Amino acid sequence: MKIIDNIPVFGTELDAGAFAQIKTCARAATKTALMADHHKGYAVPIGGVVAYRTAISPSGVGFDIACGNKAVRLDIPAADVRSRINTIMDDVFRTISFGVGRNNAERVEHEILERDYPGWELEATKPLRQMAANQLGTVGSGNHYVDIFHDELDRVWIGVHFGSRGLGHKTAMWFLNAAGAKDGMDVEPCVLSVKSNLGSQYIKAMTLAGRYAHAGRDWVCARVARFLGGNILEEVHNHHNFAWLEDHDGQQLWVVRKGATPAFPGQKGFVGGSMGETSVILEGVESPLSSYTLNSTVHGAGRVMGRMEAKGKFRNGVCIRHGRVTPEMMNGWLERGRVVLRGGGLDESPDCYKRLTDVLGEHSESIRILHTLTPMGVAMAGANEFDPYRD
């Protein structure tokens, strides 16, 4: 860890753009930090942790409110899954809805969708309830996925990564517009007083989107467990685009994590790697570094290559600029890892990411790795999907 301009920064290489963004955030914040997987985001960097005494930031939570991960361990042996992994991944890709603006082909009943559930009374969310009902349990595109893993004891895990879909995106846009927020990457983040009418409404809407994302990940994990024929024995679930009211050194702070996983001592988290590499189940531990991170850690490996840079640029289906990643490069990772992929594109190749072991190593004093998850199957949206709901 380095302290640069009073901001704790993790990682061997500093992303100058992300650091410029966190410096801007620090002007209005009580505390800030950059996790080791940091890179540029919209107004607030991915991997950024920003804390306020009496304020909250819709820019910090981001467009994909409550994006997060869930992992579940099943009671079936990995050998059984390996023997039919191709069929399993076909079932996953056919049944779970991947892509932009998709509806779930299976109607999901859940209390979050009831008209009188807290949060639907708001002007921002009231028109979105039917869309949310249609999309509950859909995964989306970009770096969102459903993975089948085995751990170091050859036990089977399911891992998923996605957020609140259209509900979160449209809710975020409503509040950013209502607050008169500036548009663009390198702008002052939108910050709302929690004592203001707009700020208190945002907290209610964010909470609703968080519960909705949680319900969606619950449904997908349970549905995939049915494909595999297993029962869920253990669950690890966390948001990494959210804000929480927490106690830090005797201060009540609204801690906004954008692409950062909560990691209080004893708190478990699921952190995903790329499609061709391992992921982990970790937990926070007592450490002097914890106060610098506000009990946070990475949410993934972190990108080192932008999507257009990776796959090139196309116009009317014609490549006008070649990308840096080739199909042979991506397939090499998958073949070496014996990973069965459904969907996915060059912009999600492991070549586009840092190595997860490296970024985790930068936080080794404040986390403990409990399980290492090796992918057997990965399902993502198709290569040419643009997802406006991710951040």
C-alpha positions in Angstrom: 0.0 0.0 0.0 1.1 3.6 -0.7 -0.3 6.8 0.7 -0.5 9.3 -2.2 -2.0 12.8 -1.4 -3.5 11.3 1.7 -5.3 8.5 -0.3 -4.4 4.8 0.4 -3.7 3.2 -2.9 -3.3 -0.6 -3.4 -1.7 -2.3 -6.4 1.8 -2.4 -7.9 0.7 -0.2 -10.8 -1.2 3.1 -10.4 -3.9 3.8 -12.9 -3.4 7.5 -13.4 -7.0 8.1 -14.6 -8.5 6.2 -11.7 -6.3 8.1 -9.3 -7.3 11.5 -10.8 -11.0 10.4 -10.2 -10.5 9.4 -6.6 -8.7 12.7 -5.9 -11.7 14.5 -7.2 -14.0 12.4 -5.0 -11.8 13.2 -2.0 -12.7 16.9 -2.1 -16.2 16.2 -0.7 -15.4 12.9 1.2 -14.3 12.1 4.7 -12.1 9.1 3.6 -11.2 7.5 0.3 -9.2 4.5 -0.9 -8.3 2.6 -4.1 -8.3 -1.2 -4.2 -5.7 -3.1 -6.1 -8.1 -3.9 -9.0 -8.8 -0.2 -9.6 -9.4 1.4 -13.1 -11.4 4.3 -14.5 -15.2 4.4 -14.1 -17.9 7.0 -14.5 -17.0 9.9 -12.2 -15.9 7.5 -9.5 -13.2 4.8 -10.2 -14.0 1.1 -10.2 -12.2 -0.2 -7.1 -12.9 3.1 -5.3 -14.1 3.3 -1.7 -15.5 6.7 -0.7 -16.9 7.6 2.7 -19.1 10.5 3.8 -20.4 11.6 7.2 -23.8 12.8 6.0 -23.9 12.2 2.3 -24.3 9.5 -0.3 -23.2 9.4 -3.9 -25.3 7.9 -6.8 -22.2 8.3 -9.0 -20.3 6.2 -6.5 -22.8 3.4 -6.3 -23.0 3.6 -10.1 -25.4 2.7 -12.8 -25.6 -1.0 -11.9 -26.9 -0.5 -8.4 -26.1 -3.6 -6.2 -24.0 -5.4 -8.8 -22.5 -8.2 -6.9 -21.5 -11.9 -6.6 -23.1 -15.0 -5.2 -21.5 -18.4 -4.8 -23.1 -21.6 -3.5 -21.6 -25.0 -2.7 -23.5 -28.1 -3.7 -23.6 -31.7 -2.3 -22.5 -33.4 -5.5 -19.0 -34.6 -6.5 -17.1 -32.6 -9.2 -16.4 -35.8 -11.1 -20.1 -36.2 -11.8 -20.3 -32.6 -13.2 -17.1 -32.9 -15.3 -18.6 -36.0 -17.0 -21.5 -33.9 -18.3 -20.2 -30.4 -18.3 -21.1 -29.8 -22.0 -24.7 -30.7 -21.5 -24.9 -28.7 -18.3 -23.5 -25.6 -20.0 -26.0 -26.0 -22.9 -28.8 -26.1 -20.3 -27.5 -23.0 -18.5 -27.1 -21.0 -21.7 -30.5 -22.1 -23.0 -32.5 -21.5 -19.8 -30.8 -18.5 -18.1 -31.4 -15.2 -20.0 -28.1 -13.6 -21.0 -28.0 -10.3 -23.0 -29.4 -6.8 -23.0 -32.9 -6.0 -22.0 -33.9 -9.6 -21.9 -36.9 -10.9 -20.1 -36.9 -14.1 -18.1 -38.7 -16.9 -19.9 -39.7 -18.3 -16.6 -41.9 -16.1 -14.5 -40.3 -15.5 -11.0 -42.6 -15.0 -8.1 -41.0 -13.0 -5.3 -42.2 -10.7 -2.5 -39.9 -7.9 -3.9 -42.3 -7.5 -6.8 -45.4 -6.9 -4.6 -46.9 -3.4 -5.2 -46.7 -2.5 -1.5 -43.0 -3.6 -1.1 -41.1 -0.6 0.3 -39.5 1.5 -2.4 -42.0 1.1 -5.2 -43.9 4.1 -4.0 -41.1 6.5 -5.2 -41.5 8.5 -8.3 -38.2 7.1 -9.6 -39.1 3.4 -9.2 -42.9 3.3 -9.5 -42.9 3.0 -13.4 -40.3 0.3 -13.3 -42.0 -2.5 -11.4 -43.4 -4.4 -14.4 -40.0 -4.2 -16.2 -38.3 -5.4 -13.0 -40.8 -8.3 -12.8 -40.0 -9.3 -16.4 -36.2 -9.1 -15.9 -35.9 -10.8 -12.4 -33.4 -13.6 -12.7 -31.7 -12.4 -16.0 -28.0 -12.0 -16.1 -27.2 -9.4 -18.8 -23.9 -9.1 -20.6 -20.5 -7.5 -20.3 -18.6 -9.2 -17.6 -21.7 -10.8 -16.0 -21.6 -14.6 -15.8 -22.8 -17.9 -14.5 -19.8 -20.2 -13.7 -19.5 -23.8 -12.5 -16.4 -24.4 -10.3 -14.7 -27.1 -8.3 -12.7 -26.2 -5.2 -9.5 -27.6 -3.7 -11.5 -30.5 -2.2 -13.1 -31.2 -5.5 -16.5 -29.9 -4.3 -18.9 -28.2 -6.8 -19.7 -24.5 -6.6 -21.9 -22.2 -8.7 -20.9 -18.6 -9.0 -22.9 -15.7 -10.5 -22.1 -12.0 -11.1 -24.8 -9.4 -12.0 -26.8 -6.6 -10.5 -30.2 -5.0 -10.6 -30.5 -4.8 -14.3 -32.8 -2.2 -15.8 -34.3 -1.3 -12.5 -30.9 -0.2 -11.2 -29.8 1.6 -14.3 -33.0 3.6 -14.8 -33.1 4.4 -11.1 -29.6 5.7 -11.2 -30.3 7.8 -14.3 -33.4 9.3 -12.6 -31.5 10.5 -9.6 -28.5 11.7 -11.5 -30.8 13.7 -13.7 -32.9 15.0 -10.8 -29.7 16.2 -9.1 -28.4 17.9 -12.2 -25.3 15.7 -12.3 -22.7 16.4 -14.9 -22.3 13.8 -17.6 -18.9 12.2 -18.5 -16.0 10.2 -17.0 -13.9 12.9 -15.4 -16.5 15.0 -13.7 -17.4 15.9 -10.1 -19.4 12.9 -8.7 -23.0 13.5 -7.7 -23.2 13.8 -3.9 -26.5 14.1 -2.1 -27.1 15.0 1.6 -28.7 12.0 3.3 -30.9 14.6 5.2 -32.3 16.0 1.9 -35.5 14.8 0.3 -33.6 13.6 -2.8 -31.0 11.9 -0.7 -33.4 10.0 1.5 -35.4 8.9 -1.6 -32.2 7.6 -3.2 -31.4 5.5 -0.1 -34.9 3.9 -0.3 -34.5 3.3 -4.1 -31.0 1.9 -3.7 -32.2 -0.4 -0.9 -35.0 -1.7 -3.2 -32.5 -2.3 -6.0 -30.2 -4.1 -3.6 -32.9 -6.5 -2.5 -33.9 -7.0 -6.1 -30.4 -7.9 -7.2 -30.1 -10.3 -4.2 -33.3 -12.0 -5.2 -32.1 -12.4 -8.8 -28.9 -14.0 -7.8 -30.7 -16.3 -5.4 -33.0 -17.4 -8.2 -30.2 -18.1 -10.8 -28.1 -20.1 -8.3 -31.1 -22.2 -7.3 -32.1 -22.7 -10.9 -28.6 -23.9 -12.0 -28.4 -26.1 -8.9 -31.5 -27.9 -10.3 -29.6 -28.6 -13.6 -26.8 -30.1 -11.7 -29.1 -32.1 -9.5 -27.6 -30.9 -6.3 -28.6 -29.3 -3.0 -27.1 -26.0 -1.7 -25.0 -26.5 1.4 -23.3 -23.1 1.7 -23.9 -19.6 0.4 -21.7 -16.6 0.1 -23.3 -13.4 -1.2 -22.2 -9.8 -1.4 -22.9 -6.5 -3.3 -19.8 -4.6 -4.6 -21.7 -1.5 -6.0 -23.5 -0.2 -3.0 -23.5 2.1 0.0 -23.8 1.1 3.7 -24.0 3.1 6.9 -21.1 1.7 9.0 -19.1 2.4 12.1 -15.4 3.1 11.5 -13.2 4.2 14.4 -16.3 5.5 16.3 -17.6 7.5 13.3 -20.9 6.7 11.5 -20.0 6.9 7.8 -21.9 6.2 4.6 -19.3 4.0 2.8 -19.8 3.9 -0.9 -18.0 0.9 -2.6 -17.8 0.9 -6.4 -16.3 -2.3 -7.5 -15.1 -3.1 -4.0 -16.1 -6.0 -1.7 -16.9 -5.5 2.0 -14.4 -7.5 4.1 -15.0 -6.9 7.8 -13.3 -9.5 10.0 -15.0 -12.8 9.6 -17.1 -11.6 6.7 -17.0 -13.9 3.7 -16.9 -12.7 0.1 -16.9 -14.3 -3.4 -14.4 -12.6 -5.7 -14.3 -13.7 -9.4 -11.4 -14.0 -11.7 -11.6 -14.1 -15.5 -13.2 -16.8 -17.6 -10.0 -18.9 -17.8 -8.7 -18.5 -14.2 -9.5 -19.3 -10.6 -11.8 -17.3 -8.4 -11.9 -17.3 -4.5 -14.0 -17.4 -1.4 -12.3 -15.1 1.1 -13.0 -13.5 4.5 -11.8 -10.4 6.1 -9.3 -10.5 9.0 -8.2 -8.1 11.7 -5.4 -6.0 10.3 -4.0 -2.5 10.6 -4.6 -2.1 6.9 -8.4 -2.6 7.4 -8.8 1.0 8.6 -7.2 2.2 5.4 -9.5 0.2 3.2 -12.6 0.8 5.4 -12.9 -3.0 5.6 -12.9 -3.4 1.9 -11.1 -5.5 -0.7 -11.1 -6.1 -4.5 -14.2 -7.3 -6.4 -12.3 -9.0 -9.2 -9.0 -9.0 -11.1 -9.5 -5.5 -12.7 -9.2 -4.6 -16.3 -6.0 -3.6 -18.0 -7.4 -3.3 -21.5 -10.6 -1.6 -22.6 -13.2 -3.4 -24.6 -12.7 -1.6 -27.9 -8.9 -2.0 -27.4 -9.3 -5.7 -27.0 -11.8 -6.6 -29.7 -11.3 -3.8 -32.2 -13.8 -1.4 -33.7 -16.5 -2.3 -36.1 -18.8 -0.3 -38.4 -21.7 -1.9 -40.1 -20.2 -5.3 -39.3 -16.9 -4.4 -40.9 -13.7 -4.2 -38.8 -12.2 -0.8 -39.1 -9.6 -1.3 -36.4 -8.1 -4.6 -35.3 -8.1 -5.4 -31.6 -5.2 -6.6 -29.5 -6.8 -9.9 -28.5 -7.3 -12.7 -31.0 -9.6 -15.8 -30.8 -6.4 -17.9 -30.6 -5.3 -16.0 -27.5 -8.6 -16.4 -25.7 -9.1 -20.1 -26.7 -5.6 -20.8 -25.5 -6.6 -19.8 -22.0 -9.7 -21.9 -22.1 -7.9 -25.0 -23.5 -5.2 -24.8 -20.8 -7.8 -24.5 -18.1 -10.2 -27.1 -19.7 -13.0 -24.6 -19.4 -16.2 -25.1 -21.4 -17.4 -21.6 -22.6 -20.9 -20.6 -23.8 -21.1 -17.1 -25.2 -18.3 -14.6 -24.2 -16.2 -12.4 -26.4 -12.6 -11.3 -26.9 -13.3 -8.3 -24.6 -13.7 -10.8 -21.7 -10.6 -12.8 -22.5 -8.2 -13.2 -19.5 -5.7 -11.1 -21.6 -7.9 -8.1 -20.7 -7.5 -8.5 -17.0 -4.9 -8.4 -14.3 -4.1 -11.7 -12.6 -6.4 -12.2 -9.6 -3.6 -13.7 -7.5 -1.6 -10.5 -7.9 -4.3 -8.1 -6.8 -5.3 -10.4 -3.9 -1.7 -10.4 -2.8 -1.8 -6.7 -2.4 -4.5 -7.1 0.2 -3.1 -10.2 1.9 -2.8 -8.7 5.3 -6.5 -7.9 5.6 -8.0 -11.0 3.9 -7.8 -14.8 4.2 -8.4 -17.1 1.2 -10.8 -19.9 2.3 -11.3 -21.7 -1.0 -9.9 -21.5 -4.5 -12.5 -22.1 -7.2 -11.4 -23.5 -10.6 -13.8 -23.0 -13.5 -15.2 -26.0 -15.3 -17.9 -24.1 -17.3 -18.5 -20.4 -18.0 -21.6 -18.9 -19.5 -21.8 -15.2 -20.6 -23.7 -13.2 -23.1 -22.6 -13.3 -26.8 -19.6 -11.5 -28.1 -21.4 -8.5 -29.6 -23.8 -7.5 -26.8 -23.5 -4.0 -25.5 -25.0 -3.8 -22.0 -26.1 -0.3 -20.8 -27.0 -1.8 -17.4 -23.4 -2.5 -16.3 -20.9 -0.2 -14.6 
